Amino acid sequence: MESLVSNISSHMARIFQKSETLMMTTIQEDACIQFGRVNLPAYLMKVFALPYLIAPITNLRSTILIQAALQEILHVAPNRGVILYIPIPEENFATNGVTMMGEIARLERSSPDHGSGLFKTVSRTMSRRLKSTSSQSAPISVATTSSWACGGTQAPSQGKESLASDATDSDVKSKSGTKSRGFRHFLNRQGSERNGKSGDTR
C-alpha cells in the first residue's frame, strides 16, 4: 500500500509540476464501486486544489496524463475511471494553523524571501495571478476590440444603405413626376375631347 501511495504521489507531482512534499494522497481500497453493468475494476479520483490549478485546458491535459499513469499502476483502463476536479478557495484551504488567504496576505506584506514550501509556492503563484489582472481581462478586451472592429467594418454597408436610400428616394420622385405628367396629359386630353364635342353640337 505504501509503495502504491508513493507511486501515485510521484506521478501526480510530475503531472502538476509540483514537489512531492506538496502532495497529499489518500487511497480507499475497500470501496465498493459499480461502474455500469460490467463487473470490472474501476476507480474514482478526486483532485482538490486551489482554483488557479484547475482550468479547462489544464484539466484536459491532467486527465490524459493521470489516467495513463493509473492504467500503468492499477492496470485499469481509462474508460473505467472517473476524475473529479474540485477547486478549493484560498479562504477554505488551511494548514499549519492558517488559511492560504491569510498566509498569502502575510507573505505579500513581507519580503518575497520569507516563507518556504507550500505557502511560498502558492504566494508566488497568487502574486503573479493578482499582478496579471490586465492579462486576465484580455479576453474581454479582445472581445470588445473585435466587437468594435466589426462595428467599424459596418460603415461601408451603412454607406451603401444611404446610397440605396438616396436611389430609392430619387426613384420615388421620378415615378411621382411621371405620374403627375401623365395625370396632366390625361386632363388635357379630356378637356380637348369635351371642347371638340361642344363644337360639334353647335
Residue, then its C-alpha position, 0 to 999 in steps of 0.5 A: m500500500e505504501s509503495l502504491v501511495s508513493n507511486i501515485s504521489s510521484h506521478m501526480a507531482r510530475i503531472f502538476q509540476k509540483s514537489e512531492t512534499l506538496m502532495m497529499t494522497t489518500i487511497q480507499e481500497d475497500a470501496c465498493i464501486q459499480f461502474g455500469r453493468v460490467n463487473l470490472p475494476a474501476y476507480l474514482m479520483k478526486v483532485f482538490a486544489l486551489p482554483y488557479l490549478i484547475a482550468p479547462i485546458t489544464n484539466l484536459r491535459s491532467t486527465i490524459l496524463i493521470q489516467a495513463a499513469l493509473q492504467e500503468i499502476l492499477h492496470v485499469a483502463p481509462n474508460r473505467g475511471v472517473i476524475l473529479y476536479i474540485p477547486i478549493p478557495e484560498e479562504n477554505f484551504a488551511t494548514n499549519g494553523v492558517t488559511m492560504m488567504g491569510e498566509i498569502a496576505r502575510l507573505e505579500r506584506s513581507s519580503p518575497d524571501h520569507g516563507s518556504g514550501l507550500f505557502k511560498t509556492v502558492s504566494r508566488t503563484m497568487s502574486r503573479r495571478l493578482k499582478s496579471t489582472s490586465s492579462q486576465s481581462a484580455p479576453i474581454s478586451v479582445a472581445t470588445t476590440s473585435s466587437w468594435a472592429c466589426g462595428g467599424t467594418q459596418a460603415p461601408s454597408q451603412g454607406k451603401e444603405s444611404l446610397a440605396s436610400d438616396a436611389t430609392d428616394s430619387d426613384v420615388k420622385s421620378k415615378s411621382g413626376t411621371k405620374s403627375r405628367g401623365f395625370r396632366h396629359f390625361l386632363n388635357r386630353q379630356g378637356s380637348e375631347r369635351n371642347g371638340k364635342s361642344g363644337d360639334t353640337r353647335 
